[in-house]
Structure formats: structure tokens, C-alpha cells
Amino acid sequence: MDSRCIFIHSASASSLLGIFLTPLLVGLMLESHGQGGMSWDAIGAIVLQLLVPFVAGQVAQRWIGGWVARHRGLVAYVDQGSILLVV
């Protein structure tokens, strides 16, 4: 297994952990500060909004992976720009 493959697997694992842990940690923080906790519906909605695009990207990589590799600069620009818009 080359280092690039290990990096991709660790990045995927990190993303999945973040998808599940972030809503739970936010819920715990809100409860500890008296803000009322998050419902399971809210946690499910957050996980769905984060998990569905992640899984779709992993599945689509078979077909678009080559294009993404050839246009790495454009993809990075769009990726970072979309994160900036969300934040």
C-alpha cells in the first residue's frame, strides 16, 4: 500500500468520524451551557447533510477520479471557495 492510499484512507476515516462526532459534541456542549439539547431528528438531519455527499463522492470517484486528478487546481479552488461560503 503506497503512502497516497494510506492518506486517502485516513482522510476518509477522519471525515466519517467528524460527521458522526460533531453533532454529538455540539449537543453535549449545548446541554452543558443550558441551551437545550439537540434532538435526534436534528442530529439525523446534520448527519444526512454531511454523509450523503461524502458517500456520493466516494462512489463517483470511480468515474470522475481521473478528471479530478487532472484538474486538481480547479477542484481545490472550488472546494476551498465553497467552504469559505459556508463558514
DRENROMAR-775643 format. One record per atom (N, C-alpha, C): residue in one letter; x, y negated, z negated. Coordinates in steps of 0.1 Angstrom, whole numbers, padded with zeros to 4 digits, always signed. Example, Ala and Ser with C-alpha at 12.3 -4.5 7.8 and 13.67 -1.06 7.14 Angstrom:
residues 2
A+0132+0057-0078A+0123+0045-0078A+0132+0033-0078S+0128+0022-0071S+0137+0011-0071S+0129+0000-0079
***
This chain:
residues 87
M+0008+0012+0000M+0000+0000+0000M+0009-0012+0000D+0007-0021+0010D+0016-0033+0010D+0010-0044+0001S+0019-0054-0001S+0015-0065-0011S+0003-0073-0007R+0001-0074+0006R-0011-0081+0011R-0024-0074+0007C-0024-0061+0008C-0036-0053+0004C-0038-0054-0011I-0028-0053-0019I-0029-0055-0033I-0035-0069-0036F-0030-0079-0030F-0035-0093-0032F-0050-0094-0029I-0054-0088-0018I-0068-0088-0014I-0077-0081-0024H-0072-0069-0029H-0080-0062-0038H-0081-0069-0052S-0070-0076-0056S-0070-0083-0069S-0079-0095-0067A-0079-0102-0056A-0087-0114-0054A-0102-0109-0054S-0105-0098-0047S-0119-0093-0047S-0123-0090-0061A-0115-0083-0069A-0118-0079-0083A-0120-0092-0091S-0112-0102-0089S-0113-0114-0097S-0126-0121-0093S-0130-0121-0080S-0143-0127-0076S-0154-0120-0083L-0154-0107-0082L-0165-0099-0088L-0167-0102-0103L-0155-0102-0110L-0156-0105-0124L-0161-0118-0127G-0157-0128-0119G-0162-0142-0121G-0177-0143-0118I-0182-0135-0109I-0196-0136-0105I-0205-0131-0117F-0200-0121-0124F-0208-0115-0135F-0205-0122-0148L-0192-0126-0150L-0189-0131-0163L-0193-0146-0165T-0192-0154-0154T-0196-0168-0155T-0210-0171-0161P-0220-0165-0155P-0234-0167-0161P-0235-0163-0175L-0229-0152-0179L-0229-0147-0193L-0222-0157-0202L-0211-0161-0198L-0203-0171-0207L-0210-0184-0208V-0216-0189-0197V-0224-0201-0198V-0236-0200-0207G-0243-0188-0206G-0254-0186-0215G-0250-0186-0230L-0239-0179-0233L-0234-0179-0246L-0230-0193-0251M-0224-0201-0242M-0220-0215-0246M-0232-0223-0249L-0242-0222-0241L-0255-0230-0243L-0261-0226-0256E-0262-0213-0259E-0268-0209-0272E-0260-0214-0284S-0247-0214-0283S-0239-0218-0294S-0239-0233-0296H-0243-0241-0286H-0244-0256-0287H-0258-0260-0289G-0267-0251-0292G-0281-0255-0294G-0289-0259-0282Q-0285-0255-0270Q-0291-0259-0257Q-0301-0249-0252G-0304-0239-0260G-0313-0229-0254G-0306-0220-0244G-0307-0207-0246G-0300-0198-0237G-0306-0197-0223M-0299-0190-0215M-0303-0187-0201M-0311-0175-0201S-0322-0174-0193S-0330-0162-0192S-0323-0153-0182W-0328-0140-0183W-0322-0130-0174W-0326-0133-0160D-0337-0140-0158D-0341-0144-0144D-0330-0154-0139A-0326-0164-0147A-0316-0174-0143A-0303-0167-0140I-0299-0158-0149I-0286-0151-0146I-0287-0143-0134G-0298-0136-0131G-0300-0128-0119G-0299-0137-0107A-0305-0149-0107A-0305-0158-0096A-0291-0163-0093I-0283-0166-0103I-0270-0170-0101I-0261-0159-0095V-0263-0147-0101V-0255-0135-0096V-0259-0133-0081L-0272-0134-0078L-0276-0132-0064L-0270-0142-0055Q-0270-0154-0059Q-0264-0165-0050Q-0249-0163-0048L-0242-0158-0058L-0228-0156-0056L-0224-0142-0050L-0232-0132-0054L-0228-0118-0050L-0232-0115-0035V-0243-0120-0031V-0248-0117-0017V-0238-0123-0007P-0234-0135-0008P-0224-0140+0002P-0210-0132+0001F-0206-0129-0011F-0194-0121-0013F-0195-0107-0006V-0206-0100-0008V-0207-0087-0002V-0209-0088+0013A-0216-0098+0018A-0217-0101+0032A-0204-0103+0039G-0196-0111+0032G-0182-0114+0037G-0174-0101+0038Q-0175-0093+0028Q-0167-0080+0028Q-0171-0071+0039V-0184-0070+0041V-0190-0062+0052V-0186-0068+0066A-0187-0081+0067A-0185-0087+0080A-0170-0087+0084Q-0161-0085+0074Q-0147-0086+0077Q-0143-0076+0088R-0149-0065+0089R-0146-0055+0100R-0148-0062+0114W-0157-0071+0115W-0160-0077+0128W-0153-0090+0130I-0152-0098+0119I-0147-0111+0121I-0133-0113+0115G-0127-0103+0109G-0114-0104+0103G-0103-0109+0112G-0103-0104+0124G-0092-0108+0134G-0094-0123+0137W-0106-0128+0139W-0108-0142+0142W-0104-0150+0131V-0107-0146+0119V-0104-0154+0107V-0089-0155+0105A-0082-0144+0108A-0067-0143+0107A-0061-0153+0117R-0066-0153+0129R-0061-0162+0139R-0064-0177+0137H-0074-0180+0130H-0078-0194+0127H-0077-0197+0112R-0067-0192+0106R-0065-0194+0091R-0066-0208+0087G-0060-0218+0094G-0061-0232+0091G-0075-0237+0090L-0082-0235+0101L-0096-0239+0102L-0105-0234+0090V-0103-0221+0088V-0111-0214+0078V-0107-0220+0064A-0095-0222+0061A-0091-0228+0049A-0097-0242+0047Y-0097-0250+0058Y-0102-0264+0057Y-0117-0263+0054V-0124-0255+0061V-0139-0253+0059V-0142-0248+0045D-0134-0238+0040D-0136-0232+0027D-0134-0242+0016Q-0122-0249+0017Q-0119-0259+0006Q-0129-0271+0007G-0134-0275+0019G-0143-0285+0021G-0157-0282+0014S-0161-0269+0016S-0174-0265+0011S-0173-0264-0004I-0162-0260-0010I-0160-0260-0024I-0161-0275-0030L-0154-0284-0023L-0154-0298-0027L-0169-0303-0027L-0176-0300-0017L-0190-0305-0016L-0199-0299-0028V-0196-0287-0031V-0204-0280-0042V-0201-0287-0055V-0188-0289-0058V-0183-0295-0070V-0187-0309-0071
***
